[in-house]
Amino acid sequence: MVKLVVNGREQELGDVDPQTPLLWALRDELGLVGTKFGCGIAQCGACTVHVDGRPTRSCVTPVGAIDGAKVTTIEGLAGEDGALTPLQQAWIDEDVAQCGYCQAGQLMTASALLADNPSPSDEDIDNAMSGNLCRCATYKRIRKAIHIAAKGNGQ
């Protein structure tokens, strides 16, 4: 039986096959539907979550490979009291999302970037975010929101 700590809570995945992608365990078993299915081959970034603090494509990560890991999804990004992070607030303030489909993965990748590099340059942002695709092409707003969050010193 696979056990994970998801958004701060210990979770047992019961009869879930260890080869099941984390994405489907999160969505189907735990009801955490903020993480989206995009391409299924780790190329678009819509399914990005944090596994032990690192951005990870959940569509290709078997749950058995991360047994015991700490997983954070978009539902766990805000504070326990529901307070938005500076990054989430900047996302709203800059009206980043259009259709919104890719935004959970974008936010999770940006959050990991800011945790590693609290003052990223444009090049740092572009490199970190390059694997997250946005069909609505809000890349300039994404970069601006990350810079604003960096100035507010928060993920």
Backbone bond lengths (Angstrom), bond angles and torsions (degrees), N, CA, C in turn:
res aa  C-N    CA-C-N  psi(-1)  N-CA   C-N-CA  omega(-1)  CA-C   N-CA-C  phi
1 M - - - 1.448 - - 1.529 109.03 -
2 V 1.323 115.77 129.46 1.466 121.75 -179.78 1.521 109.23 -83.60
3 K 1.333 115.09 134.70 1.461 121.80 176.31 1.521 108.24 -121.70
4 L 1.313 115.41 136.71 1.465 122.35 177.61 1.517 108.78 -135.14
5 V 1.309 116.05 160.22 1.461 121.61 168.46 1.525 104.72 -107.17
6 V 1.327 115.54 108.66 1.461 120.65 -175.28 1.527 108.68 -111.54
7 N 1.320 114.86 119.35 1.467 121.44 -179.66 1.526 110.94 51.82
8 G 1.344 115.56 40.09 1.450 121.46 175.76 1.516 115.92 86.30
9 R 1.330 117.65 -0.20 1.461 120.72 -179.22 1.521 110.69 -117.42
10 E 1.326 116.01 134.33 1.460 119.49 175.77 1.521 109.02 -68.57
11 Q 1.324 115.00 132.85 1.467 121.31 -178.73 1.522 109.16 -130.98
12 E 1.314 116.59 133.06 1.458 122.26 171.43 1.512 107.08 -104.36
13 L 1.316 115.24 131.92 1.461 119.11 -176.23 1.521 113.21 -93.15
14 G 1.312 117.10 12.46 1.457 121.95 171.80 1.506 113.78 54.74
15 D 1.326 115.50 -122.39 1.455 122.25 -175.29 1.525 114.04 -87.72
16 V 1.303 117.54 12.83 1.468 120.82 -178.90 1.523 109.15 -64.90
17 D 1.326 115.87 129.49 1.464 121.74 176.51 1.519 108.80 -60.52
18 P 1.340 118.75 131.86 1.461 120.93 -179.77 1.528 114.01 -59.28
19 Q 1.325 118.44 -17.76 1.468 121.29 177.48 1.528 112.88 -85.82
20 T 1.325 117.05 -4.62 1.463 120.86 179.34 1.530 109.82 -63.41
21 P 1.320 117.45 130.97 1.469 118.63 176.11 1.524 111.40 -60.69
22 L 1.312 115.63 140.62 1.458 122.45 179.10 1.528 111.20 -51.76
23 L 1.314 117.40 -39.16 1.464 121.13 179.78 1.518 111.56 -51.43
24 W 1.323 116.38 -48.10 1.468 120.46 -175.92 1.519 111.63 -74.12
25 A 1.320 117.61 -31.84 1.465 119.88 174.92 1.528 109.68 -65.00
26 L 1.330 116.46 -43.65 1.460 120.20 178.92 1.521 111.15 -61.99
27 R 1.314 116.26 -49.82 1.464 120.73 -175.19 1.529 112.67 -73.59
28 D 1.328 116.50 -51.21 1.471 120.31 -171.17 1.519 113.78 -84.53
29 E 1.311 117.27 -35.58 1.462 120.17 -176.72 1.522 112.67 -92.39
30 L 1.329 117.15 -37.72 1.461 120.73 -174.67 1.526 113.50 -105.27
31 G 1.332 117.62 -7.92 1.461 121.09 177.34 1.517 114.43 72.86
32 L 1.317 117.20 18.25 1.470 121.47 179.20 1.531 107.94 -93.95
33 V 1.315 115.78 91.12 1.462 120.93 -170.74 1.525 114.06 -96.30
34 G 1.325 117.85 7.96 1.462 120.32 177.36 1.513 112.55 -68.67
35 T 1.315 117.16 -30.88 1.460 121.79 177.23 1.519 107.59 -76.88
36 K 1.309 116.99 128.36 1.460 121.53 -171.76 1.528 113.24 -104.98
37 F 1.327 114.92 151.74 1.456 121.88 170.29 1.516 107.05 -89.07
38 G 1.318 115.43 127.44 1.467 119.61 178.05 1.510 110.27 -114.61
39 C 1.322 115.28 -81.41 1.467 119.72 -174.21 1.529 113.21 -104.99
40 G 1.312 117.69 -24.95 1.461 121.20 -178.77 1.518 114.99 80.60
41 I 1.344 117.28 2.50 1.469 120.48 -178.81 1.538 111.62 -130.56
42 A 1.306 116.73 23.83 1.468 123.19 175.74 1.522 114.43 61.61
43 Q 1.319 117.40 31.65 1.462 120.05 -178.51 1.522 114.41 -108.30
44 C 1.343 118.36 -18.72 1.466 118.87 -173.04 1.523 114.19 -105.68
45 G 1.323 118.50 -24.40 1.454 121.99 177.28 1.511 116.28 87.21
46 A 1.323 119.39 -3.06 1.465 121.07 -178.48 1.528 112.41 -61.27
47 C 1.320 117.02 -27.29 1.463 122.24 -175.27 1.527 113.19 -94.90
48 T 1.316 118.89 12.72 1.459 121.69 -174.51 1.523 111.84 -66.49
49 V 1.327 114.70 130.51 1.465 124.28 172.26 1.527 106.59 -131.93
50 H 1.309 117.21 174.51 1.462 120.43 173.30 1.522 108.45 -100.33
51 V 1.308 116.84 130.88 1.462 122.59 170.81 1.522 105.84 -117.86
52 D 1.314 114.90 115.32 1.466 121.41 -174.18 1.533 111.27 50.34
53 G 1.344 115.12 41.09 1.456 121.57 174.98 1.516 115.84 85.16
54 R 1.297 118.68 -5.09 1.468 122.23 -177.70 1.527 110.03 -104.75
55 P 1.338 117.91 137.69 1.469 118.74 176.19 1.518 109.83 -64.72
56 T 1.318 115.06 131.02 1.461 121.78 -173.29 1.519 109.37 -138.27
57 R 1.310 116.38 137.74 1.476 121.22 177.30 1.521 108.77 -81.11
58 S 1.297 116.24 107.45 1.463 121.48 -173.92 1.523 113.28 -72.06
59 C 1.324 118.02 -17.12 1.470 119.80 -178.33 1.521 112.71 -72.37
60 V 1.342 117.49 -19.05 1.465 120.52 -178.50 1.531 112.40 -122.49
61 T 1.317 116.94 10.64 1.465 120.89 -178.85 1.520 109.11 -102.45
62 P 1.338 117.58 108.68 1.467 119.50 178.55 1.530 110.41 -67.33
63 V 1.317 116.99 137.40 1.457 119.65 -178.32 1.525 111.63 -60.52
64 G 1.304 117.71 -32.42 1.459 120.75 179.63 1.519 112.76 -64.08
65 A 1.322 117.18 -25.30 1.466 121.43 -179.09 1.524 112.33 -78.35
66 I 1.320 116.64 -13.02 1.464 119.66 -177.57 1.522 111.57 -123.86
67 D 1.310 117.45 23.07 1.465 122.17 179.12 1.525 109.37 -49.66
68 G 1.318 117.00 128.44 1.454 122.66 179.12 1.516 114.74 86.83
69 A 1.308 118.07 -4.09 1.463 121.81 -176.05 1.527 111.85 -74.73
70 K 1.321 113.83 161.54 1.461 122.04 173.12 1.522 107.18 -96.69
71 V 1.328 116.83 120.71 1.462 122.97 -178.21 1.526 108.75 -115.17
72 T 1.322 115.78 132.02 1.462 120.54 174.10 1.514 107.48 -120.50
73 T 1.319 115.36 128.32 1.457 122.20 176.94 1.530 108.42 -106.84
74 I 1.294 116.53 177.07 1.461 120.80 178.22 1.528 110.71 -57.93
75 E 1.326 117.21 -31.69 1.464 120.12 178.98 1.529 111.84 -66.56
76 G 1.322 117.65 -22.43 1.453 121.88 -178.88 1.515 114.46 -101.51
77 L 1.321 117.79 5.39 1.464 120.56 -176.62 1.527 112.03 -72.40
78 A 1.318 117.24 -40.89 1.469 120.97 179.57 1.524 109.66 -69.90
79 G 1.315 116.33 166.69 1.451 121.18 178.10 1.522 111.53 -65.66
80 E 1.320 115.54 164.10 1.462 120.25 -179.86 1.524 111.86 -58.82
81 D 1.324 116.60 -28.88 1.462 121.17 178.99 1.528 112.43 -84.88
82 G 1.333 116.01 3.01 1.459 120.88 -179.78 1.512 114.11 88.51
83 A 1.330 117.17 -1.73 1.462 120.29 179.58 1.519 109.79 -65.52
84 L 1.314 115.43 132.53 1.458 120.44 179.40 1.520 110.90 -71.12
85 T 1.312 115.65 148.85 1.457 120.57 173.10 1.531 107.98 -74.62
86 P 1.332 117.45 161.56 1.471 119.00 175.27 1.533 111.82 -56.19
87 L 1.328 117.18 -33.69 1.464 120.26 178.34 1.529 110.89 -65.56
88 Q 1.305 116.93 -47.18 1.466 119.42 179.02 1.523 111.07 -61.95
89 Q 1.342 116.61 -40.28 1.460 119.62 179.39 1.521 110.96 -65.83
90 A 1.327 116.50 -40.53 1.472 119.82 178.03 1.528 110.02 -63.54
91 W 1.324 117.37 -37.65 1.464 122.22 178.56 1.523 109.60 -58.27
92 I 1.322 115.65 -43.66 1.467 120.69 179.54 1.525 110.23 -69.77
93 D 1.324 115.74 -48.79 1.467 120.54 -176.77 1.528 112.23 -60.03
94 E 1.312 116.95 -35.62 1.465 121.38 -179.30 1.527 112.61 -90.60
95 D 1.324 116.41 4.00 1.470 121.42 178.12 1.529 110.96 50.87
96 V 1.337 115.26 49.13 1.459 120.91 -175.51 1.526 111.70 -65.31
97 A 1.304 116.39 -48.64 1.474 119.62 -173.28 1.518 112.00 -72.55
98 Q 1.325 115.46 137.07 1.458 120.48 169.22 1.524 106.71 -110.14
99 C 1.322 117.94 -81.86 1.460 117.96 177.27 1.530 109.98 -75.00
100 G 1.346 116.89 -28.99 1.454 121.69 175.15 1.512 116.12 87.90
101 Y 1.316 118.16 -8.97 1.461 119.69 -172.92 1.522 112.95 -60.65
102 C 1.289 118.44 -41.64 1.466 121.78 -175.94 1.518 113.19 -86.42
103 Q 1.310 117.43 -6.12 1.457 120.46 -167.21 1.523 115.05 -64.43
104 A 1.317 119.27 -35.75 1.468 119.72 178.16 1.522 109.91 -60.23
105 G 1.309 117.21 -47.19 1.464 120.95 178.61 1.512 112.26 -65.27
106 Q 1.323 116.86 -38.54 1.470 120.72 177.62 1.532 110.08 -62.34
107 L 1.312 116.71 -47.48 1.461 120.95 -179.22 1.526 111.98 -63.54
108 M 1.327 117.07 -40.10 1.461 119.59 -179.54 1.528 110.72 -67.22
109 T 1.311 117.48 -38.58 1.464 120.81 177.68 1.522 110.53 -68.36
110 A 1.328 116.81 -43.99 1.464 120.85 179.22 1.524 111.14 -63.94
111 S 1.308 117.09 -39.04 1.457 121.09 178.39 1.525 111.48 -62.39
112 A 1.319 116.71 -43.01 1.466 120.45 177.43 1.529 110.63 -64.43
113 L 1.326 117.16 -39.35 1.460 120.88 177.03 1.522 110.51 -58.01
114 L 1.330 116.49 -49.60 1.464 120.25 -177.49 1.523 112.31 -66.84
115 A 1.329 117.27 -29.91 1.466 120.03 176.12 1.527 110.52 -66.34
116 D 1.324 116.43 -36.20 1.468 121.80 -179.73 1.524 112.73 -85.40
117 N 1.328 116.16 -32.47 1.456 121.05 -173.72 1.533 108.33 -141.56
118 P 1.334 117.66 91.88 1.460 120.09 -174.73 1.524 115.56 -69.33
119 S 1.324 117.65 -9.70 1.470 121.04 178.58 1.526 110.09 -134.66
120 P 1.333 117.41 65.80 1.467 119.27 -175.47 1.531 112.62 -73.56
121 S 1.327 114.81 146.92 1.466 121.46 172.73 1.528 108.19 -82.68
122 D 1.320 116.49 172.32 1.464 120.00 174.32 1.525 110.34 -56.03
123 E 1.331 115.99 -43.15 1.460 119.95 -179.46 1.527 111.41 -63.78
124 D 1.329 117.58 -40.90 1.463 121.17 177.28 1.525 110.48 -60.46
125 I 1.311 115.55 -44.95 1.469 120.50 -179.82 1.521 110.17 -63.94
126 D 1.319 116.29 -48.53 1.463 119.69 -178.74 1.525 111.19 -60.11
127 N 1.336 117.05 -40.55 1.465 119.96 179.19 1.521 111.47 -66.29
128 A 1.329 116.38 -45.52 1.470 119.94 -178.21 1.523 111.83 -66.08
129 M 1.317 116.53 -37.51 1.468 121.05 -173.86 1.522 113.28 -91.69
130 S 1.322 118.01 -2.56 1.468 120.86 -172.91 1.518 114.02 -60.98
131 G 1.302 118.43 -24.97 1.464 120.86 179.63 1.514 114.27 -87.95
132 N 1.322 117.10 1.55 1.461 121.20 178.18 1.517 108.90 -106.92
133 L 1.305 115.31 115.36 1.458 120.56 -177.42 1.516 111.30 -93.54
134 C 1.327 115.40 142.18 1.456 122.49 177.95 1.528 107.19 -128.52
135 R 1.301 115.33 109.85 1.462 119.19 -178.57 1.530 111.92 -64.49
136 C 1.331 116.33 -26.50 1.457 120.52 179.25 1.526 112.43 -82.15
137 A 1.333 116.80 -7.89 1.472 123.62 175.32 1.520 113.44 60.60
138 T 1.331 116.42 48.35 1.467 119.65 177.92 1.532 111.48 -93.15
139 Y 1.306 116.55 31.15 1.468 121.54 -174.76 1.530 113.67 -57.98
140 K 1.315 118.23 -38.92 1.474 120.04 179.89 1.520 110.99 -66.60
141 R 1.331 116.43 -38.36 1.466 119.72 178.13 1.528 110.71 -70.19
142 I 1.335 116.26 -36.03 1.461 120.22 176.54 1.521 109.61 -60.64
143 R 1.320 116.98 -48.82 1.467 121.18 -179.89 1.529 110.12 -60.23
144 K 1.320 116.95 -44.82 1.470 120.41 -179.22 1.530 110.69 -62.37
145 A 1.311 117.60 -43.50 1.472 120.92 179.55 1.524 111.14 -62.73
146 I 1.306 117.50 -38.74 1.470 120.70 177.82 1.521 110.11 -64.86
147 H 1.323 117.90 -42.51 1.465 120.44 177.44 1.529 110.97 -62.40
148 I 1.314 117.08 -41.99 1.473 121.01 179.29 1.525 109.99 -63.26
149 A 1.323 116.65 -44.21 1.471 120.13 179.32 1.528 110.35 -64.25
150 A 1.325 116.75 -37.88 1.466 120.23 178.84 1.529 110.73 -61.95
151 K 1.306 116.85 -38.82 1.467 120.53 178.25 1.525 110.63 -67.60
152 G 1.348 115.28 -30.25 1.478 120.38 176.83 1.514 111.85 -84.84
153 N 1.343 116.08 1.87 1.466 122.73 177.57 1.522 113.16 55.75
154 G 1.313 116.03 51.77 1.452 115.52 178.23 1.494 115.03 -157.34
155 Q 1.311 113.01 154.21 1.463 121.65 179.09 1.496 108.09 -90.90
